[in-house]
């Protein structure tokens, strides 16, 4: 593991998500325990909700989500009104691809703009989005089973 890269990753995460500490009372949270834990993680929690930022694809991408106490996870993109997981999208041009630092910064903006209800402790929308994701995943599993 590259310690310098890990420190850079965590520094970017702390800078971009500092508002959670300052405005919503979040604090650093430990990595989950287990045999295979991605060390490129940054976690903040307020006791009810945990922000999880994972560095993936050898520093190319970042996955940013919120988790509740029951390990239910909702990606921050899902918080944007009108989120459509299967909407047809134009293929991105290579020059417009965001690097990991930019993805983290964009996710922080999305969370700040669209997640304040959840950050303030109102989990109703979080639960609805989680239910919708579970429904979508169940349909996906059923389709895969039918196509095999």
C-alpha positions in Angstrom: 0.0 0.0 0.0 1.3 3.5 -0.9 1.2 5.5 2.3 1.6 8.8 0.5 -1.4 8.0 -1.8 -3.5 7.0 1.3 -2.6 10.2 3.1 -3.5 12.3 0.0 -6.8 10.4 -0.4 -7.8 11.0 3.3 -6.7 14.7 3.1 -8.9 15.3 0.1 -11.8 13.6 1.8 -11.3 15.6 5.0 -11.1 18.9 3.2 -14.2 18.2 1.1 -16.4 16.8 3.8 -15.2 19.1 6.6 -18.7 20.7 6.6 -20.1 17.4 8.1 -17.9 18.0 11.1 -18.5 21.7 11.3 -22.2 21.9 10.6 -23.6 18.4 11.4 -21.6 17.1 14.3 -19.9 14.2 12.5 -16.7 12.8 13.8 -14.1 10.3 12.4 -15.3 6.7 12.4 -13.2 3.5 12.3 -12.9 1.2 9.3 -15.0 -1.9 9.5 -13.4 -5.0 10.9 -12.8 -7.9 8.6 -10.3 -9.9 6.6 -10.6 -7.9 3.4 -11.1 -4.2 4.2 -10.3 -1.6 1.6 -7.8 0.7 3.4 -8.6 3.5 1.0 -11.6 4.5 3.0 -12.6 7.7 4.8 -15.4 7.5 7.3 -17.3 10.1 9.3 -20.3 9.3 11.6 -22.9 11.1 13.7 -24.0 7.8 15.4 -27.0 7.3 13.1 -25.5 7.8 9.7 -22.0 7.2 8.4 -20.4 8.8 5.4 -18.2 6.2 3.5 -15.8 7.4 0.9 -13.9 4.5 -0.8 -11.1 4.9 -3.2 -11.4 2.2 -5.9 -9.8 1.3 -9.3 -6.3 2.1 -8.1 -7.0 5.7 -7.5 -9.1 6.3 -10.6 -12.6 6.4 -8.9 -14.4 7.1 -5.7 -17.6 5.6 -4.3 -19.4 7.9 -1.8 -22.3 6.7 0.2 -24.2 7.0 3.4 -24.8 4.0 5.7 -27.2 3.5 8.5 -26.8 1.4 11.7 -28.2 -1.6 9.8 -25.5 -1.4 7.1 -28.0 -0.2 4.5 -26.1 2.0 2.0 -27.3 4.7 -0.3 -25.0 6.4 -2.8 -25.0 10.2 -2.7 -26.0 10.3 -6.4 -29.2 8.6 -5.4 -30.1 11.7 -3.2 -30.5 13.9 -6.3 -34.2 14.5 -7.1 -35.2 12.6 -10.2 -32.4 10.0 -9.9 -33.0 7.4 -12.5 -30.6 4.5 -12.2 -31.3 3.1 -15.7 -31.7 6.3 -17.7 -29.9 6.3 -21.0 -26.9 8.5 -20.7 -24.7 9.9 -23.4 -21.3 8.3 -23.4 -18.9 10.6 -21.7 -16.0 12.0 -23.7 -12.7 11.0 -22.3 -11.7 14.6 -21.7 -14.6 15.1 -19.4 -13.9 12.2 -17.0 -13.4 13.4 -13.5 -10.4 12.2 -11.5 -10.8 10.7 -8.0 -10.2 14.1 -6.3 -12.8 15.8 -8.5 -15.3 12.9 -7.9 -14.9 13.3 -4.2 -15.4 17.1 -4.4 -18.5 16.6 -6.6 -20.0 14.1 -4.2 -19.5 16.5 -1.3 -21.4 19.2 -3.2 -24.2 16.7 -4.0 -24.5 15.7 -0.4 -24.5 19.2 0.9 -27.1 20.3 -1.7 -29.4 17.3 -1.5 -28.8 15.5 1.8 -29.3 18.0 4.6 -32.5 16.3 5.8 -30.7 13.0 6.3 -27.6 14.7 7.8 -30.0 16.4 10.3 -31.4 13.0 11.4 -34.5 12.7 9.2 -34.0 9.2 7.7 -37.4 8.9 6.0 -36.0 9.7 2.5 -32.9 7.6 3.2 -35.2 4.6 3.9 -37.4 5.3 0.8 -34.3 5.4 -1.4 -32.9 2.3 0.3 -36.2 0.5 -0.4 -36.1 1.6 -4.0 -32.6 0.3 -4.4 -33.5 -3.0 -2.8 -36.4 -3.3 -5.2 -34.2 -2.5 -8.2 -31.6 -5.0 -7.1 -34.3 -7.7 -6.6 -35.6 -7.1 -10.1 -32.1 -7.3 -11.5 -31.4 -10.6 -9.7 -34.7 -12.1 -11.0 -33.8 -11.0 -14.6 -30.4 -12.5 -14.3 -31.8 -15.8 -13.0 -34.3 -15.9 -15.9 -31.5 -15.2 -18.5 -29.2 -18.0 -17.4 
